[in-house]
């Protein structure tokens, strides 16, 4: 169990490092600038999260959801509940479909 947590944390750190090296305007993962992820944080964390903000929904509408699925197992290490994260497209009334492998 502890080994799995360390592996996930190392994976997240490696992905962030790759994003920093590859992003020209700051780190970008799955079409989302990492410095803007905070706009969705309140909608995917805590016991009773509020609805996503307009800014969050704008990010979600441009996100590559298939790419984000690759990070599904790393989200809890960032204190993000995957089920809430992948519910955002519907809450934001986005036309994007969450890939089946992302659904809880």
Backbone atoms as SQL, in Angstrom:
CREATE TABLE atoms (id INTEGER PRIMARY KEY, chain TEXT, resi INTEGER, resn TEXT, atom TEXT, x REAL, y REAL, z REAL);
INSERT INTO atoms VALUES
  (1, 'A', 1, 'UNK', 'N', 0.827, -1.188, 0.000),
  (2, 'A', 1, 'UNK', 'CA', 0.000, 0.000, 0.000),
  (3, 'A', 1, 'UNK', 'C', 0.867, 1.245, 0.000),
  (4, 'A', 2, 'UNK', 'N', 1.865, 1.304, 0.915),
  (5, 'A', 2, 'UNK', 'CA', 2.751, 2.452, 0.981),
  (6, 'A', 2, 'UNK', 'C', 3.559, 2.579, -0.309),
  (7, 'A', 3, 'UNK', 'N', 3.986, 1.435, -0.860),
  (8, 'A', 3, 'UNK', 'CA', 4.739, 1.435, -2.110),
  (9, 'A', 3, 'UNK', 'C', 3.933, 1.997, -3.259),
  (10, 'A', 4, 'UNK', 'N', 2.629, 1.704, -3.292),
  (11, 'A', 4, 'UNK', 'CA', 1.761, 2.232, -4.338),
  (12, 'A', 4, 'UNK', 'C', 1.675, 3.746, -4.250),
  (13, 'A', 5, 'UNK', 'N', 1.574, 4.280, -3.036),
  (14, 'A', 5, 'UNK', 'CA', 1.475, 5.727, -2.851),
  (15, 'A', 5, 'UNK', 'C', 2.760, 6.414, -3.323),
  (16, 'A', 6, 'UNK', 'N', 3.892, 5.839, -2.987),
  (17, 'A', 6, 'UNK', 'CA', 5.179, 6.400, -3.407),
  (18, 'A', 6, 'UNK', 'C', 5.299, 6.360, -4.919),
  (19, 'A', 7, 'UNK', 'N', 4.873, 5.251, -5.523),
  (20, 'A', 7, 'UNK', 'CA', 4.918, 5.125, -6.977),
  (21, 'A', 7, 'UNK', 'C', 4.063, 6.202, -7.634),
  (22, 'A', 8, 'UNK', 'N', 2.864, 6.416, -7.137),
  (23, 'A', 8, 'UNK', 'CA', 1.973, 7.433, -7.697),
  (24, 'A', 8, 'UNK', 'C', 2.591, 8.816, -7.545),
  (25, 'A', 9, 'UNK', 'N', 3.159, 9.113, -6.385),
  (26, 'A', 9, 'UNK', 'CA', 3.772, 10.415, -6.176),
  (27, 'A', 9, 'UNK', 'C', 4.964, 10.620, -7.096),
  (28, 'A', 10, 'UNK', 'N', 5.754, 9.593, -7.308),
  (29, 'A', 10, 'UNK', 'CA', 6.886, 9.696, -8.233),
  (30, 'A', 10, 'UNK', 'C', 6.403, 9.895, -9.659),
  (31, 'A', 11, 'UNK', 'N', 5.336, 9.198, -10.019),
  (32, 'A', 11, 'UNK', 'CA', 4.772, 9.337, -11.348),
  (33, 'A', 11, 'UNK', 'C', 4.282, 10.760, -11.579),
  (34, 'A', 12, 'UNK', 'N', 3.580, 11.328, -10.605),
  (35, 'A', 12, 'UNK', 'CA', 3.084, 12.698, -10.718),
  (36, 'A', 12, 'UNK', 'C', 4.257, 13.665, -10.852),
  (37, 'A', 13, 'UNK', 'N', 5.293, 13.491, -10.036),
  (38, 'A', 13, 'UNK', 'CA', 6.462, 14.368, -10.101),
  (39, 'A', 13, 'UNK', 'C', 7.132, 14.276, -11.472),
  (40, 'A', 14, 'UNK', 'N', 7.251, 13.073, -12.007),
  (41, 'A', 14, 'UNK', 'CA', 7.874, 12.890, -13.323),
  (42, 'A', 14, 'UNK', 'C', 7.045, 13.559, -14.413),
  (43, 'A', 15, 'UNK', 'N', 5.728, 13.406, -14.339),
  (44, 'A', 15, 'UNK', 'CA', 4.858, 14.021, -15.331),
  (45, 'A', 15, 'UNK', 'C', 4.935, 15.536, -15.266),
  (46, 'A', 16, 'UNK', 'N', 4.992, 16.069, -14.061),
  (47, 'A', 16, 'UNK', 'CA', 5.108, 17.515, -13.921),
  (48, 'A', 16, 'UNK', 'C', 6.438, 18.005, -14.476),
  (49, 'A', 17, 'UNK', 'N', 7.509, 17.253, -14.265),
  (50, 'A', 17, 'UNK', 'CA', 8.807, 17.622, -14.797),
  (51, 'A', 17, 'UNK', 'C', 8.780, 17.628, -16.320),
  (52, 'A', 18, 'UNK', 'N', 8.190, 16.611, -16.914),
  (53, 'A', 18, 'UNK', 'CA', 8.076, 16.555, -18.376),
  (54, 'A', 18, 'UNK', 'C', 7.260, 17.743, -18.873),
  (55, 'A', 19, 'UNK', 'N', 6.179, 18.079, -18.188),
  (56, 'A', 19, 'UNK', 'CA', 5.342, 19.200, -18.598),
  (57, 'A', 19, 'UNK', 'C', 6.117, 20.506, -18.534),
  (58, 'A', 20, 'UNK', 'N', 6.934, 20.679, -17.514),
  (59, 'A', 20, 'UNK', 'CA', 7.718, 21.908, -17.381),
  (60, 'A', 20, 'UNK', 'C', 8.709, 22.024, -18.520),
  (61, 'A', 21, 'UNK', 'N', 9.347, 20.915, -18.879),
  (62, 'A', 21, 'UNK', 'CA', 10.331, 20.930, -19.942),
  (63, 'A', 21, 'UNK', 'C', 9.667, 21.172, -21.297),
  (64, 'A', 22, 'UNK', 'N', 8.502, 20.590, -21.510),
  (65, 'A', 22, 'UNK', 'CA', 7.858, 20.666, -22.819),
  (66, 'A', 22, 'UNK', 'C', 6.989, 21.902, -23.010),
  (67, 'A', 23, 'UNK', 'N', 6.428, 22.462, -21.967),
  (68, 'A', 23, 'UNK', 'CA', 5.533, 23.604, -22.102),
  (69, 'A', 23, 'UNK', 'C', 6.291, 24.889, -22.378),
  (70, 'A', 24, 'UNK', 'N', 5.844, 25.662, -23.367),
  (71, 'A', 24, 'UNK', 'CA', 6.516, 26.915, -23.688),
  (72, 'A', 24, 'UNK', 'C', 5.985, 28.070, -22.858),
  (73, 'A', 25, 'UNK', 'N', 4.732, 28.050, -22.494),
  (74, 'A', 25, 'UNK', 'CA', 4.131, 29.097, -21.675),
  (75, 'A', 25, 'UNK', 'C', 3.833, 28.575, -20.280),
  (76, 'A', 26, 'UNK', 'N', 4.699, 27.736, -19.771),
  (77, 'A', 26, 'UNK', 'CA', 4.459, 27.103, -18.488),
  (78, 'A', 26, 'UNK', 'C', 4.039, 25.677, -18.726),
  (79, 'A', 27, 'UNK', 'N', 3.992, 24.898, -17.660),
  (80, 'A', 27, 'UNK', 'CA', 3.648, 23.483, -17.816),
  (81, 'A', 27, 'UNK', 'C', 2.201, 23.288, -18.266),
  (82, 'A', 28, 'UNK', 'N', 2.039, 22.437, -19.253),
  (83, 'A', 28, 'UNK', 'CA', 0.704, 22.128, -19.797),
  (84, 'A', 28, 'UNK', 'C', 0.566, 20.620, -19.868),
  (85, 'A', 29, 'UNK', 'N', -0.508, 20.118, -19.322),
  (86, 'A', 29, 'UNK', 'CA', -0.822, 18.692, -19.411),
  (87, 'A', 29, 'UNK', 'C', -2.255, 18.562, -19.914),
  (88, 'A', 30, 'UNK', 'N', -2.429, 17.775, -20.952),
  (89, 'A', 30, 'UNK', 'CA', -3.758, 17.471, -21.506),
  (90, 'A', 30, 'UNK', 'C', -4.515, 18.742, -21.892),
  (91, 'A', 31, 'UNK', 'N', -3.806, 19.693, -22.461),
  (92, 'A', 31, 'UNK', 'CA', -4.361, 20.975, -22.906),
  (93, 'A', 31, 'UNK', 'C', -4.767, 21.891, -21.757),
  (94, 'A', 32, 'UNK', 'N', -4.273, 21.621, -20.562),
  (95, 'A', 32, 'UNK', 'CA', -4.587, 22.464, -19.405),
  (96, 'A', 32, 'UNK', 'C', -3.278, 22.983, -18.817),
  (97, 'A', 33, 'UNK', 'N', -3.184, 24.303, -18.685),
  (98, 'A', 33, 'UNK', 'CA', -2.018, 24.889, -18.026),
  (99, 'A', 33, 'UNK', 'C', -2.110, 24.575, -16.539),
  (100, 'A', 34, 'UNK', 'N', -1.055, 24.002, -15.999),
  (101, 'A', 34, 'UNK', 'CA', -1.074, 23.588, -14.592),
  (102, 'A', 34, 'UNK', 'C', -1.320, 24.758, -13.651),
  (103, 'A', 35, 'UNK', 'N', -0.868, 25.951, -14.030),
  (104, 'A', 35, 'UNK', 'CA', -1.076, 27.091, -13.144),
  (105, 'A', 35, 'UNK', 'C', -2.550, 27.526, -13.111),
  (106, 'A', 36, 'UNK', 'N', -3.386, 26.929, -13.943),
  (107, 'A', 36, 'UNK', 'CA', -4.814, 27.249, -13.936),
  (108, 'A', 36, 'UNK', 'C', -5.677, 26.159, -13.315),
  (109, 'A', 37, 'UNK', 'N', -5.066, 25.047, -12.930),
  (110, 'A', 37, 'UNK', 'CA', -5.835, 23.951, -12.337),
  (111, 'A', 37, 'UNK', 'C', -6.555, 24.368, -11.066),
  (112, 'A', 38, 'UNK', 'N', -6.011, 25.337, -10.362),
  (113, 'A', 38, 'UNK', 'CA', -6.638, 25.819, -9.134),
  (114, 'A', 38, 'UNK', 'C', -8.045, 26.332, -9.353),
  (115, 'A', 39, 'UNK', 'N', -8.360, 26.704, -10.588),
  (116, 'A', 39, 'UNK', 'CA', -9.701, 27.205, -10.894),
  (117, 'A', 39, 'UNK', 'C', -10.766, 26.123, -10.724),
  (118, 'A', 40, 'UNK', 'N', -10.358, 24.876, -10.747),
  (119, 'A', 40, 'UNK', 'CA', -11.304, 23.764, -10.586),
  (120, 'A', 40, 'UNK', 'C', -11.154, 23.048, -9.242),
  (121, 'A', 41, 'UNK', 'N', -10.155, 23.393, -8.491),
  (122, 'A', 41, 'UNK', 'CA', -9.839, 22.659, -7.257),
  (123, 'A', 41, 'UNK', 'C', -11.025, 22.561, -6.306),
  (124, 'A', 42, 'UNK', 'N', -11.716, 23.660, -6.064),
  (125, 'A', 42, 'UNK', 'CA', -12.814, 23.622, -5.089),
  (126, 'A', 42, 'UNK', 'C', -13.944, 22.693, -5.545),
  (127, 'A', 43, 'UNK', 'N', -14.115, 22.522, -6.849),
  (128, 'A', 43, 'UNK', 'CA', -15.203, 21.689, -7.378),
  (129, 'A', 43, 'UNK', 'C', -14.901, 20.192, -7.319),
  (130, 'A', 44, 'UNK', 'N', -13.656, 19.827, -7.004),
  (131, 'A', 44, 'UNK', 'CA', -13.286, 18.412, -7.011),
  (132, 'A', 44, 'UNK', 'C', -12.684, 17.942, -5.687),
  (133, 'A', 45, 'UNK', 'N', -12.704, 18.793, -4.677),
  (134, 'A', 45, 'UNK', 'CA', -12.148, 18.427, -3.378),
  (135, 'A', 45, 'UNK', 'C', -13.144, 18.745, -2.265),
  (136, 'A', 46, 'UNK', 'N', -12.898, 18.185, -1.115),
  (137, 'A', 46, 'UNK', 'CA', -13.734, 18.458, 0.048),
  (138, 'A', 46, 'UNK', 'C', -14.975, 17.593, 0.099),
  (139, 'A', 47, 'UNK', 'N', -15.673, 17.697, 1.225),
  (140, 'A', 47, 'UNK', 'CA', -16.854, 16.865, 1.457),
  (141, 'A', 47, 'UNK', 'C', -18.064, 17.334, 0.646),
  (142, 'A', 48, 'UNK', 'N', -18.274, 18.640, 0.559),
  (143, 'A', 48, 'UNK', 'CA', -19.419, 19.199, -0.167),
  (144, 'A', 48, 'UNK', 'C', -18.922, 20.270, -1.137),
  (145, 'A', 49, 'UNK', 'N', -18.357, 19.856, -2.270),
  (146, 'A', 49, 'UNK', 'CA', -17.791, 20.843, -3.188),
  (147, 'A', 49, 'UNK', 'C', -18.872, 21.692, -3.869),
  (148, 'A', 50, 'UNK', 'N', -18.559, 22.952, -4.120),
  (149, 'A', 50, 'UNK', 'CA', -19.493, 23.814, -4.843),
  (150, 'A', 50, 'UNK', 'C', -19.482, 23.462, -6.331),
  (151, 'A', 51, 'UNK', 'N', -20.446, 23.984, -7.078),
  (152, 'A', 51, 'UNK', 'CA', -20.423, 23.763, -8.529),
  (153, 'A', 51, 'UNK', 'C', -19.176, 24.401, -9.135),
  (154, 'A', 52, 'UNK', 'N', -18.749, 23.916, -10.296),
  (155, 'A', 52, 'UNK', 'CA', -17.573, 24.505, -10.931),
  (156, 'A', 52, 'UNK', 'C', -17.849, 25.943, -11.367),
  (157, 'A', 53, 'UNK', 'N', -16.807, 26.763, -11.321),
  (158, 'A', 53, 'UNK', 'CA', -16.925, 28.158, -11.752),
  (159, 'A', 53, 'UNK', 'C', -16.909, 28.232, -13.275),
  (160, 'A', 54, 'UNK', 'N', -17.240, 29.377, -13.814),
  (161, 'A', 54, 'UNK', 'CA', -17.176, 29.583, -15.270),
  (162, 'A', 54, 'UNK', 'C', -15.749, 29.396, -15.780),
  (163, 'A', 55, 'UNK', 'N', -14.775, 29.859, -14.987),
  (164, 'A', 55, 'UNK', 'CA', -13.375, 29.716, -15.379),
  (165, 'A', 55, 'UNK', 'C', -12.985, 28.238, -15.445),
  (166, 'A', 56, 'UNK', 'N', -13.433, 27.480, -14.460),
  (167, 'A', 56, 'UNK', 'CA', -13.159, 26.040, -14.444),
  (168, 'A', 56, 'UNK', 'C', -13.789, 25.389, -15.672),
  (169, 'A', 57, 'UNK', 'N', -15.023, 25.713, -15.952),
  (170, 'A', 57, 'UNK', 'CA', -15.721, 25.108, -17.089),
  (171, 'A', 57, 'UNK', 'C', -15.038, 25.448, -18.409),
  (172, 'A', 58, 'UNK', 'N', -14.486, 26.641, -18.505),
  (173, 'A', 58, 'UNK', 'CA', -13.751, 27.013, -19.709),
  (174, 'A', 58, 'UNK', 'C', -12.532, 26.108, -19.894),
  (175, 'A', 59, 'UNK', 'N', -11.844, 25.812, -18.807),
  (176, 'A', 59, 'UNK', 'CA', -10.699, 24.888, -18.872),
  (177, 'A', 59, 'UNK', 'C', -11.145, 23.496, -19.298),
  (178, 'A', 60, 'UNK', 'N', -12.217, 23.026, -18.694),
  (179, 'A', 60, 'UNK', 'CA', -12.703, 21.671, -18.969),
  (180, 'A', 60, 'UNK', 'C', -13.123, 21.520, -20.426),
  (181, 'A', 61, 'UNK', 'N', -13.719, 22.534, -20.991),
  (182, 'A', 61, 'UNK', 'CA', -14.172, 22.462, -22.384),
  (183, 'A', 61, 'UNK', 'C', -13.010, 22.329, -23.360),
  (184, 'A', 62, 'UNK', 'N', -11.808, 22.718, -22.938),
  (185, 'A', 62, 'UNK', 'CA', -10.636, 22.627, -23.807),
  (186, 'A', 62, 'UNK', 'C', -9.714, 21.469, -23.436),
  (187, 'A', 63, 'UNK', 'N', -10.034, 20.773, -22.367),
  (188, 'A', 63, 'UNK', 'CA', -9.175, 19.690, -21.888),
  (189, 'A', 63, 'UNK', 'C', -9.258, 18.470, -22.795),
  (190, 'A', 64, 'UNK', 'N', -8.168, 17.732, -22.847),
  (191, 'A', 64, 'UNK', 'CA', -8.131, 16.468, -23.559),
  (192, 'A', 64, 'UNK', 'C', -8.474, 15.383, -22.535),
  (193, 'A', 65, 'UNK', 'N', -9.730, 14.955, -22.516),
  (194, 'A', 65, 'UNK', 'CA', -10.205, 14.023, -21.499),
  (195, 'A', 65, 'UNK', 'C', -9.566, 12.639, -21.618),
  (196, 'A', 66, 'UNK', 'N', -9.271, 12.221, -22.827),
  (197, 'A', 66, 'UNK', 'CA', -8.608, 10.925, -22.996),
  (198, 'A', 66, 'UNK', 'C', -7.227, 10.973, -22.360),
  (199, 'A', 67, 'UNK', 'N', -6.537, 12.068, -22.545),
  (200, 'A', 67, 'UNK', 'CA', -5.227, 12.256, -21.917),
  (201, 'A', 67, 'UNK', 'C', -5.370, 12.280, -20.396),
  (202, 'A', 68, 'UNK', 'N', -6.367, 12.991, -19.881),
  (203, 'A', 68, 'UNK', 'CA', -6.562, 13.083, -18.438),
  (204, 'A', 68, 'UNK', 'C', -6.824, 11.721, -17.811),
  (205, 'A', 69, 'UNK', 'N', -7.415, 10.814, -18.577),
  (206, 'A', 69, 'UNK', 'CA', -7.663, 9.460, -18.068),
  (207, 'A', 69, 'UNK', 'C', -6.367, 8.780, -17.662),
  (208, 'A', 70, 'UNK', 'N', -5.297, 9.094, -18.358),
  (209, 'A', 70, 'UNK', 'CA', -3.998, 8.495, -18.050),
  (210, 'A', 70, 'UNK', 'C', -3.532, 8.859, -16.639),
  (211, 'A', 71, 'UNK', 'N', -4.052, 9.954, -16.097),
  (212, 'A', 71, 'UNK', 'CA', -3.640, 10.442, -14.783),
  (213, 'A', 71, 'UNK', 'C', -4.650, 10.125, -13.686),
  (214, 'A', 72, 'UNK', 'N', -5.676, 9.369, -14.028),
  (215, 'A', 72, 'UNK', 'CA', -6.766, 9.078, -13.089),
  (216, 'A', 72, 'UNK', 'C', -6.268, 8.521, -11.757),
  (217, 'A', 73, 'UNK', 'N', -5.340, 7.602, -11.804),
  (218, 'A', 73, 'UNK', 'CA', -4.855, 6.986, -10.573),
  (219, 'A', 73, 'UNK', 'C', -3.955, 7.909, -9.755),
  (220, 'A', 74, 'UNK', 'N', -3.450, 8.958, -10.376),
  (221, 'A', 74, 'UNK', 'CA', -2.580, 9.906, -9.669),
  (222, 'A', 74, 'UNK', 'C', -3.382, 11.013, -8.983),
  (223, 'A', 75, 'UNK', 'N', -4.625, 11.200, -9.361),
  (224, 'A', 75, 'UNK', 'CA', -5.425, 12.304, -8.815),
  (225, 'A', 75, 'UNK', 'C', -5.564, 12.274, -7.291),
  (226, 'A', 76, 'UNK', 'N', -5.803, 11.120, -6.667),
  (227, 'A', 76, 'UNK', 'CA', -5.912, 11.115, -5.205),
  (228, 'A', 76, 'UNK', 'C', -4.660, 11.640, -4.497),
  (229, 'A', 77, 'UNK', 'N', -3.484, 11.453, -5.101),
  (230, 'A', 77, 'UNK', 'CA', -2.258, 11.979, -4.502),
  (231, 'A', 77, 'UNK', 'C', -2.276, 13.507, -4.472),
  (232, 'A', 78, 'UNK', 'N', -3.077, 14.096, -5.361),
  (233, 'A', 78, 'UNK', 'CA', -3.233, 15.553, -5.403),
  (234, 'A', 78, 'UNK', 'C', -4.474, 15.999, -4.631),
  (235, 'A', 79, 'UNK', 'N', -5.047, 15.051, -3.870),
  (236, 'A', 79, 'UNK', 'CA', -6.269, 15.290, -3.080),
  (237, 'A', 79, 'UNK', 'C', -7.472, 15.653, -3.964),
  (238, 'A', 80, 'UNK', 'N', -7.501, 15.075, -5.163),
  (239, 'A', 80, 'UNK', 'CA', -8.603, 15.272, -6.108),
  (240, 'A', 80, 'UNK', 'C', -9.340, 13.950, -6.232),
  (241, 'A', 81, 'UNK', 'N', -10.649, 13.991, -6.068),
  (242, 'A', 81, 'UNK', 'CA', -11.459, 12.794, -6.203),
  (243, 'A', 81, 'UNK', 'C', -11.762, 12.556, -7.688),
  (244, 'A', 82, 'UNK', 'N', -11.260, 11.455, -8.261),
  (245, 'A', 82, 'UNK', 'CA', -11.455, 11.204, -9.688),
  (246, 'A', 82, 'UNK', 'C', -12.915, 11.261, -10.128),
  (247, 'A', 83, 'UNK', 'N', -13.834, 10.719, -9.339),
  (248, 'A', 83, 'UNK', 'CA', -15.246, 10.728, -9.746),
  (249, 'A', 83, 'UNK', 'C', -15.756, 12.161, -9.904),
  (250, 'A', 84, 'UNK', 'N', -15.308, 13.058, -9.042),
  (251, 'A', 84, 'UNK', 'CA', -15.723, 14.459, -9.161),
  (252, 'A', 84, 'UNK', 'C', -15.041, 15.141, -10.339),
  (253, 'A', 85, 'UNK', 'N', -13.780, 14.808, -10.563),
  (254, 'A', 85, 'UNK', 'CA', -13.055, 15.407, -11.676),
  (255, 'A', 85, 'UNK', 'C', -13.707, 15.039, -13.007),
  (256, 'A', 86, 'UNK', 'N', -14.080, 13.760, -13.159),
  (257, 'A', 86, 'UNK', 'CA', -14.662, 13.340, -14.428),
  (258, 'A', 86, 'UNK', 'C', -16.160, 13.616, -14.517),
  (259, 'A', 87, 'UNK', 'N', -16.732, 14.190, -13.474),
  (260, 'A', 87, 'UNK', 'CA', -18.120, 14.671, -13.529),
  (261, 'A', 87, 'UNK', 'C', -18.174, 16.121, -14.021),
  (262, 'A', 88, 'UNK', 'N', -17.030, 16.794, -14.055),
  (263, 'A', 88, 'UNK', 'CA', -17.011, 18.204, -14.443),
  (264, 'A', 88, 'UNK', 'C', -17.542, 18.467, -15.854),
  (265, 'A', 89, 'UNK', 'N', -17.202, 17.658, -16.871),
  (266, 'A', 89, 'UNK', 'CA', -17.749, 17.962, -18.200),
  (267, 'A', 89, 'UNK', 'C', -19.278, 18.032, -18.213),
  (268, 'A', 90, 'UNK', 'N', -19.927, 17.124, -17.519),
  (269, 'A', 90, 'UNK', 'CA', -21.396, 17.144, -17.475),
  (270, 'A', 90, 'UNK', 'C', -21.884, 18.366, -16.699),
  (271, 'A', 91, 'UNK', 'N', -21.257, 18.655, -15.557),
  (272, 'A', 91, 'UNK', 'CA', -21.653, 19.810, -14.759),
  (273, 'A', 91, 'UNK', 'C', -21.426, 21.111, -15.514),
  (274, 'A', 92, 'UNK', 'N', -20.425, 21.122, -16.381),
  (275, 'A', 92, 'UNK', 'CA', -20.105, 22.321, -17.160),
  (276, 'A', 92, 'UNK', 'C', -20.884, 22.375, -18.476),
  (277, 'A', 93, 'UNK', 'N', -21.724, 21.381, -18.698),
  (278, 'A', 93, 'UNK', 'CA', -22.511, 21.296, -19.930),
  (279, 'A', 93, 'UNK', 'C', -21.626, 21.303, -21.168),
  (280, 'A', 94, 'UNK', 'N', -20.519, 20.571, -21.056),
  (281, 'A', 94, 'UNK', 'CA', -19.584, 20.438, -22.163),
  (282, 'A', 94, 'UNK', 'C', -20.080, 19.342, -23.100),
  (283, 'A', 95, 'UNK', 'N', -19.764, 19.492, -24.368),
  (284, 'A', 95, 'UNK', 'CA', -20.126, 18.472, -25.351),
  (285, 'A', 95, 'UNK', 'C', -19.175, 17.288, -25.324),
  (286, 'A', 96, 'UNK', 'N', -18.082, 17.427, -24.574),
  (287, 'A', 96, 'UNK', 'CA', -17.103, 16.346, -24.503),
  (288, 'A', 96, 'UNK', 'C', -17.674, 15.153, -23.745),
  (289, 'A', 97, 'UNK', 'N', -17.284, 13.988, -24.183),
  (290, 'A', 97, 'UNK', 'CA', -17.678, 12.746, -23.515),
  (291, 'A', 97, 'UNK', 'C', -16.493, 12.211, -22.730),
  (292, 'A', 98, 'UNK', 'N', -16.772, 11.790, -21.528),
  (293, 'A', 98, 'UNK', 'CA', -15.733, 11.178, -20.696),
  (294, 'A', 98, 'UNK', 'C', -15.528, 9.759, -21.215),
  (295, 'A', 99, 'UNK', 'N', -14.287, 9.402, -21.559),
  (296, 'A', 99, 'UNK', 'CA', -14.032, 8.044, -22.039),
  (297, 'A', 99, 'UNK', 'C', -14.457, 7.007, -21.009),
  (298, 'A', 100, 'UNK', 'N', -14.949, 5.859, -21.461),
  (299, 'A', 100, 'UNK', 'CA', -15.450, 4.829, -20.540),
  (300, 'A', 100, 'UNK', 'C', -14.440, 4.401, -19.482),
  (301, 'A', 101, 'UNK', 'N', -13.150, 4.384, -19.822),
  (302, 'A', 101, 'UNK', 'CA', -12.150, 3.939, -18.868),
  (303, 'A', 101, 'UNK', 'C', -11.955, 4.947, -17.730),
  (304, 'A', 102, 'UNK', 'N', -12.495, 6.136, -17.854),
  (305, 'A', 102, 'UNK', 'CA', -12.380, 7.161, -16.798),
  (306, 'A', 102, 'UNK', 'C', -13.537, 7.105, -15.819),
  (307, 'A', 103, 'UNK', 'N', -14.602, 6.514, -16.224),
  (308, 'A', 103, 'UNK', 'CA', -15.793, 6.502, -15.360),
  (309, 'A', 103, 'UNK', 'C', -15.555, 5.577, -14.174),
  (310, 'A', 104, 'UNK', 'N', -16.017, 6.037, -12.999),
  (311, 'A', 104, 'UNK', 'CA', -15.834, 5.202, -11.797),
  (312, 'A', 104, 'UNK', 'C', -16.677, 3.953, -11.842);
